[in-house]
């Protein structure tokens, strides 16, 4: 397993060792000991696995839970996405900054998105299947959506101008980061 820091040091790119020949390939997608030693440096427990399928032009996010905050180990098993993590940790030196990485079935990369980050992705292939492990359970009552196109974040999504972006109503009505901060300050 190869682990690479991103420009936000707590977000990591993980490239598993892949062994292939004319028959196909084999790779280990999860190893508790290596993950804790090479990625988090601390005990990390995953409690939930999720799998979603989306068509080209779908943009999901930016999602975060105010309670039951989740670390996510994400990867794509079919197709390709542009995956984004935004640091929303209070007092963090990289607060409000984002990291974006292409994840695909072909490159087999995984992205570690720790607790304290909003997360989203945009599907760049005809369709994509996205799987991820979570460190806490989904809590719909604590979920927040931050606008994917918030000017303060200035995320450089690789949008295809010939394809209409498809966004859920929840994400369409998401708040900006500044509203999220203000709401957090005043409860």
Secondary structure as GFF3:
##gff-version 3
##sequence-region A 1 187
A	DSSP	beta_strand	2	5	.	.	.	ID=ss1
A	DSSP	beta_strand	12	15	.	.	.	ID=ss2
A	DSSP	beta_strand	18	21	.	.	.	ID=ss3
A	DSSP	beta_strand	24	27	.	.	.	ID=ss4
A	DSSP	alpha_helix	32	35	.	.	.	ID=ss5
A	DSSP	pi_helix	36	40	.	.	.	ID=ss6
A	DSSP	beta_strand	48	55	.	.	.	ID=ss7
A	DSSP	beta_strand	59	65	.	.	.	ID=ss8
A	DSSP	beta_strand	72	78	.	.	.	ID=ss9
A	DSSP	beta_strand	80	87	.	.	.	ID=ss10
A	DSSP	beta_strand	98	104	.	.	.	ID=ss11
A	DSSP	beta_strand	109	113	.	.	.	ID=ss12
A	DSSP	beta_strand	117	123	.	.	.	ID=ss13
A	DSSP	beta_strand	127	134	.	.	.	ID=ss14
A	DSSP	three_ten_helix	140	142	.	.	.	ID=ss15
A	DSSP	beta_strand	143	145	.	.	.	ID=ss16
A	DSSP	alpha_helix	169	172	.	.	.	ID=ss17
A	DSSP	alpha_helix	177	186	.	.	.	ID=ss18
###
